[in-house]
């Protein structure tokens, strides 16, 4: 079993590039496969989850060439996918499985999706049940709630669906199914979620069929009409805000630290982590790059400043769900109480992240209490040396690597192969930043 030992650091200083955004990388591959023509992608995330999407598309007849400099997807068009010869293994990638369910629902063939033991325990009913209302036929354990899942594709009808629980993956699965549905597909969200799918659909030519009404801060209605056509494009994927968050929190923790992340995504549905850090007292400077007509991006510098507790309300949770583990580390070092409300979505990730983070903080001497889906962390507290179980979750593992930088001695994190799910270069970047201190 792989492990990672991280020693305390006096400070962190430097400029780093983080991997391409994982959410965008998945969507670029999938929509590239559904488009007509060639899609060229640079700065793609080359990690296990995105490779699972690559393999899934290859099983459906999409030709993809992947090199260090560029990923080239030869689109098959909306009706050009071919039946897979065997079940499609989605590995540990929930995004791959949920978005593929939407795509496969409208295809004229059957396909089975499988995954590793962790993915096979993650609930899929929020996707499968709404796809059934569109006419899809799905079979699987617990009424198609758990993989393996078999999709028997066929004609779909558009629906109007109001999201009961904010989820960008559920929204995206519905819109991807809507590409092959008769009539119009309408998704209403009261709480904004990541809008990478909508942005990429527009960039690939779906504008005449796609409308978005409303303010992201006050709910939106997304309408996709039948007949949309997609054309391959060239995209440079911005750096992943969720990966950058580890370095931003690290800089905020250690006196004298300053870390700049270059060319990172600044989509408004993803930057709530910066708002929270500002609310806690961190020094945050953003330099936006010129608008490229697709996804906003820029350089973000975080410098140390004394942190204080804050409250993270339920309405904000969907916009920083992946950053919550490392924000819990910031909370442990902050003066006073931090309250994170409505964080139940953390329980259905690669592990129950509320449990993994609360247990890990306690192991290092932190004070975290959990009541339902609310987490309360009391600070400030100098965490102590110790041993942490990652629970096979990449974000738990990396969050405690950041915690170790401010601990009173080394922290050993067990089972860290999972880091390759989203950020294979994380240990090397950590060593680079701490060696400059």
Protein Blocks (a to p, Z undefined) as FASTA:
>chain_A
ZZddddddfbdcddddddddfklmmmmmmmmmmpgcjdddehiacdfklmmmmmmmmmno
pacdddfkbccdddebjklcccdfbdcdehjafklmmmmmmmmmmpcbdcdddddfklmm
pcfklmmmmmmmnopacddeehhlaccdddddddddddddddfbgcfklmmmmmmmmmmp
ghjdddddfbdcdfklmmmmmmnopmmmpccedjfknopaddddehiacddddddddddf
klmmmmmmmmmmpghiacddehiafbfklmmmmmmmmmnopacdddddddehiagcdddd
ddddddddddddfklmmmmmmmmmmmmmmmmmpgcjdddehilmmmmmmbdfklmmmmmm
mmnopacddehjaccdddddddddddddeklpaklmmmmmmmmmmmcbdcddehillmmm
mmmmlmmmmmmmmmmZZ
